[in-house]
Amino acid sequence: MNQKEEYDVIIVGAGPAGMFAADELAEKMKVLIIDQGRDIGERNCKMNLRSICMHCDPCDIMCGVGGAGTFSDGTLNLRPDIGGDLAEQTGDRDYAWQLVDHVDEVFLKYGAPDHLYIPKGGRVEELKRRAASVGARFIEIIQRHIGSDNAPVVIRNFEKDLKERGVEFLLDTRVEDLIIEGGECRGVVLKDGTELHSRFTIIAPGRVGAKWIDEIINKHNIGAKYAPIDVGVRVEVPAIVMDPVTKINRDPKFHIQTKTYDDFVRTFCTNEHGFVVKEEYEDFIATNGHSMTNTRSENTNFAFIVRVELTEPIENTVRYGRSIAKLATTIGGGKPVLQRMGDLRRGRRSTENRLKKNPVVNTLKDITPGDISMALPHRIVTDIIEGLEVLNEIIPGVASDSTLLYAPEIKFYSMQVLVDRNMESTVRNLFAAGDGAGLSRDIVNAAATGVIAGRGILKKVG
């Protein structure tokens, strides 16, 4: 091993969870944030009118300062029960709301827009009524939209302030392992064998770190359980179809139970007048969506995803989700599979010719026309069709034959690390936070779990 260095706290991951944890600890303790990605100014994510992130280094999109959220839509869902359940984690609903308010205030401090999207009035009640009439739920949320083009500026300001307050960043560096001795975490081991020792460690590697979290959990017997995953498609429709709803709530949340299997399906990450983008992981591809503050398309896209939970004898949802993603990647020849809703209904693949004639023009061009039913399990496809037909009763036109479906859209939340109220794991002085640890599913909740972890460490030192 190489020489040892000492820190009070080492944080693995420079996404929202890691940066908000550091924000709590700055000027109070010696803090180091390690991330395998690059600095915000060096993350090479190309954005233009026609395509976003089509030729980027995958790690520049998923890794680095700010995490995957840096080049996301940048929508902050200001509720503690969206993207996780902070009240369940803290045991205190009032404190959960306080955490949401605190996260919002920090983002505002570093340059998030002042404007709030607040659903109100009779239109909200009408939308709830329409959803209830077909057995679905509409969940109203106060939201703040940072925008994919503005988010890097906010993150740059945040990082600059952390550095000025003494937080160190070690980037382009992979953490290989944890140092755990006698049931206590004492630091990390880097890929080159260097040991960095610390009194406390926070693992917050983000969604891209799900596989790594699994590995260290198994290696060190850290308490954890398999969390559900979400599998589905990215839906793209003319913005005019979604405008009546997105004007009520910019990122509307609809929850649906499907008819055949009684599975839970939901809308997620709506990008008003946005763009569909490709995400590249280590051994598969997936899809996502962006919306800009200053650049708009004629389409709106959203994720439509099915909650997948497994029980004995196969409980590994991460492995199952990866197998689906790999199959979809194979079917698409390394590109997302794109299919018209009408073709999926009729059991035929979409072709380049059918897409050329389609009224809805796909914003993501790096695709393979194909058949989603060849890539996703039959049960998932059935849920998607049934769920979209229910949603069509609420938002007419959303399930028309010309609607575009991109596959796969998969949200991994890794194994869920078992933690106490302060985010401390079953290993002493090892804390966990964020999406990669299975403890959140969006920017606000990830940031809030980082806040809890930072405050938890401060409680321990008195």
N, C-alpha and C positions, 0 to 999 in steps of 0.2 A: 504494500500500500504506500501511497505517497504521503506527504506531510499532512498533519492534521491542523485544522483551523477551528476556532471557537466562536460561536454565536449564541445569543440568547434564544433566538427563534429563527428557524429555517422554514420557509414556505415553498412548497413545490407547486408551481403554477402561478402565472402572472395574469390570470383572467380576473373576472369580477370578484370571485371568492378570495383569491390570494391578495388582490390589491386592497380590498376593503378590510381584510384582516390586518394588513400592514398599516392601513390608515389608523386603526385603533391602537397599534403598538408603537408607531413612530414617535421618536423623542423620549420614549419610556424604556425601550429595550433595543439591543443591537439586533437588527433584522436583516436577513438576506432572502431575497426572492430568486428562485432558480426556475428557468423555463427553457425548454428545448428549442423554442422559436426565437425570432429576432426582435429587435427594438421596433417601436411603432413606425419610425421613419424609414426603416429598412425592410418592412414587410411589403413585398412587391405584389400588391393586389391592384391590377389594372381595371379601371372602370371607365366605360364610355357609353354612348347612346345605344349601341347595338348589342353589346355583350358585357358581362361582368365576370371577372375571375376565370375566364375560359382558358387562359394561358398562364395562370399563376402557379407557383410552387405550392403544392397542397398544404405544406406546413405554414406557409405565409398566411393562408386563410384560417386554418384551425389552431395554429400555435402562435406564441409570441405575446408581447405586452398587450394587454386588453383581452386576450383569448379570442375564441371564435366569434364572440359578440361584437368585436371591433368592426367587422365587415358584414354584420347582420343588419336587419331592418332597424335595429336600435329602438324598438318599442318597449317602454317600461310599463308593465302591467302593475298598477299600484293597488294590489290586493294581496293579503298574506296567504290566501287559499288558491291562488293561480300559480302554476309552476312549482307546486309543493304545498305544504301545510305548515306554516310557521307556528301557528297556535298549537298544533299537535307537538311540534318539536320543543317549544318553550314551555308549554303547559299554561300559558297565559295569553288570552286573546288580545287584551289591551296592549301588552308588550309586543305582540306580533305586529299590530298596526303601527306601533311606535318605530319598530325596525323598518317597516316599509317607508314611513315618513322620513326617517333618517337617511336611508339609501337615496331617496329622491332628492333630499337636500344636498347631499354630496355631489350627485350628478349635476344639479343646478349650479353649485359652487364652481364646477370645472367647465361650465359652458353649455349645458343642455338647454334647449329652448324653453322659454317661460310658459309657452302655450300648453294648456291641458285640454285633452279631449274628454269632455264630461257628458256621458249619456244622460239625457233628462227629458222630461215632458211626456206628452201623450204618445209620442212615437215609440218610446221604450216600452210602454205598457202594451201597445199594439203589437210590437215584435214579440214580446213575451207571450201574448195571447195566441198569436199565430203559431209560435213554436209549441205551446202547450196543446193546441188543438190537434197536433199530429204526434203527440207523445214525446216531444223533444223539449230541451231547456235552453233558453237564452240567458247568458250570465253577463250582466252589465258590469263594466269595469272602467274606472277612471284611468286614462292612459296619457303618457308623455311620449312623443315621437322624436327621437334624436336624429334618425336618418342615417343610412349607410355612408353617406358622404360627410356627415358632420361628426359621427362617432369617433373617427381617428383623432380629431382635434380635441375632443373631450378627454380621451384617453391620454393623449400627449400632455395635456395640462395636469392631469391627475398624476402621471408618472413624474413629471418635473417637480411637483410639490412634494411627493414622497421622497425623492432624492434630496431635495433641499432640507428635508427634515431628518435625513440620516439613513434612510432605507437604501440598502445596496441591491443591485440587480446583477445576476450572473446569467447571461443569455447564451443562446446557441450551445446549451449544455444540457445533457440528458442525465437525470438521476436514475441510476441503475438499481439501487437497493436502499433499504433502510438499515441503520445500525440498531439492532434490538438486542439488549442483554438483560437477563434477569427480569423479563417482563416490562422493560422500560425502553422507550425509544431515545437514543442518544445522538441522533444525527442521520446523515445520508452518505451513500457511496456513489460517486459519479462514475460515468461510463469508463473513464480512464483509470479508475481505481482510487482516485483521491477521496479521502475521508474528510468530511466536514462535520464537526461535532456541534451539538447545540443542546440547550436545556430543554427546549420544546421544538416540536416539528408539526407543521400543518400540511397535510396532503390535500391539494386542491388542483389537480391537473386538468380539470375540464373534461368535456366529452371525449376528446381525442385520447385521453389517458385512461379510458375505461379498461382496456386490456391490461395495462400496467397495474392498475389497482387490483384487478383479479389475481395477477401473478403474485404481488406482495402479500395479499390476503392469504392465499394458499400457502405461500412459503413460510410465513411467520404466524400462521394460525390466528389471525386477527378476527375478532368477532364480526360477522357479516351475514347478510341473507340476500338471496337473489331478488332483485326488484323487477317489476313489470317493464316491458319495453313497448314502444309504439311503432307499428308497421303500417305503411299505407302508400299514398301517392301524393304528389303535388298537383293540385288542380289549377287550371288556368282558364279564365273566362273573360269575355269583354268587360271592361271596367264598368260600363253602363248597367250591366246586370247586377253588380254588387254595390254600386254607388248608393242606392237608397238605404242599404244597411250600413255601409262604412261611414256614411254621413251621421249615423246615429252612434256608432262605435267603430273607431278606426280599425281595431283588430277584434272583430266580433267572435265570441266563443259560443258555439252550439254543442250541446251534449245529446247524443242519440243512442238508444238501445236498439239493436237491429232485430228484425222480425224472425229470421230463421234460427239464429244462434243466440239471441239475446246478448250480443257482445256490445261493449262500450266503444263508441266511435265519436270522435270529436274534431272540430275545426281547430286549427292552431296556426299561428304565425301568418296572419293575412297581410299581404303586401299590396296596398291600394295603389293602382297605376304603377305596379312594380315589375320586377324581372325575375324569372326563374334562373337559378344558377346551379352549377354542378359542384358537389363537394367530393374531394378525393381523399380517401383513407389509405392505409398501408396496403391493403389487398382487395379493395373494392371501391366502388363509387356510390354516391347517393345524390339526392337533390335537396335544394333549399330555396329560399326566396329572399330577395332584397327589395327595398323601396328607398328611393332617394328623396331628399328634400328639394333638390333643384332640378332633377331630371325625372320625367314621367313617361310611362308607356301607355298604350291604349288598353292594356289588360290589367286585371287584378288576379293575383294567385294566392292560394292558401294550402296548407297541409291538411289532408283528410286522413286521419290515422286511427288504427284499431289497437286497443290496449290488449297486449298479449301477456298472460300469466301462465306459468307452467307449474305442475305439481309432480309428485313422485311418479315414475322413477327418474324423469328428466326434468330438472329444475333450472338448468343453466340457460336463462333467457338470452344472455349475451352471445353465447355460442350459437344458439338457434337463430338469433337475428343476423349474425354475421353470415351464417350459411345461406339465409335468404338473400342477403345483399350480394354475396359472391355469385349465386345463381343468376340473379338479375344482371350483374355485371357481365357474366358469361353470355347471357342471352342478348345483351346489348352491345357486345363486342367492345367492352370498355367504356361505353357511353350509356347515359340514361335511356330507358325505353320510353318512347312516346306513342300514345294511342288515343284516338278519338273515342269519346264516350259511346257514340253510336256503334263503332266497330266492336268495342268490348261487349256491348249488349248482344250483338249478333254473332258473337263467337268467331270473329275474323280479325286478322291482323290489320293494322294500319299500314299504308304504303306511302311512298313519297308522292305519288300522284294524288292520293286522297288528301294528303296534307296540303298540297298545293292548291287544291280546290276548296279547302276548309275556310269558312268565314273568319275563324279565330287563327291568327298568325302567331306561331310559337316564338316567344322572346328568347328562349335558349335554343341556339342553332346546333350545338354539338351534341346531337341526339341520334338514336337509331329508331326509325319507325318499326313498330312491332306489335306484339301481343302480350299484354301484361299478365294474362292468365298463364303464360308459359314461365313467368318469372316469380309470381307470388302464389302462395298456397290458395287452394280453392276457397277455403273458409274466409280468408282475407278478402279475396276478390268479391265473393258474395256479400260480405259486410260492406264493402265500398259501394257496390251497386245499390244495395238496399238503402244504405245511409244517405247517399246522394239523392236518391229519389224522395226520401223524406225531406231532406234539405230543400229540394226543389219546390215542395209545397209551401215552404217558408220564403224562399228566394226564387221566384219563377225564372227559369232559364238557366239555373246553375247546373242542371243535369241534362241539358240539350245534347243532341247528337254531335254538335260541333265542339263541345267542351273538351279540353285537352287534359290528359292524365299523364304525368311523368312518374316513372318508377325506377328505383325505390325511394321512398321517403321513410327513413328509419331514425328514431330517436333512441339512442343508447343512454342508459343511466347507470351502467355498470352494476356490480354488486353493491348493495347498500351497506355501507360500513355502520355497524352498531355503535351509537354514540349516546352520551348522557345529555342532560340539558345544556351543558356547556360545549358540546361537540367533541368531547374527549372520548377516544375509543377504548376498547378493552385493554389496550397496551398503554401503560402510564406515560403521560407527557406526549402522546401522539394524538393529535387532533385532526379532524377531517371536515371538509366543507365543499360545497358546490356540486355541479352535475356529475363530474367524474367519479365522485364518491357515492353517487346515488342518492344525494341528500337534497337535490333541487332539480328544477326543470326549466328555469328561465333566468334571465339576467338579475332581476330584483331578488328572487329567492336565493340565487347563488351568492349575490353580494351580502344578503342578510345572514346567511350561514357563516360567511367569512367574518362578519361583525361579531356574531355570537362566539366564534372560535377565538378571535382576538381578545374579547372581553373575558372569555373563560380562562385564558392564560393569565391575564392581569389579576383575576380573582385568586389564582393559585399562588401568585407571588406576593399577594397582599398589597 
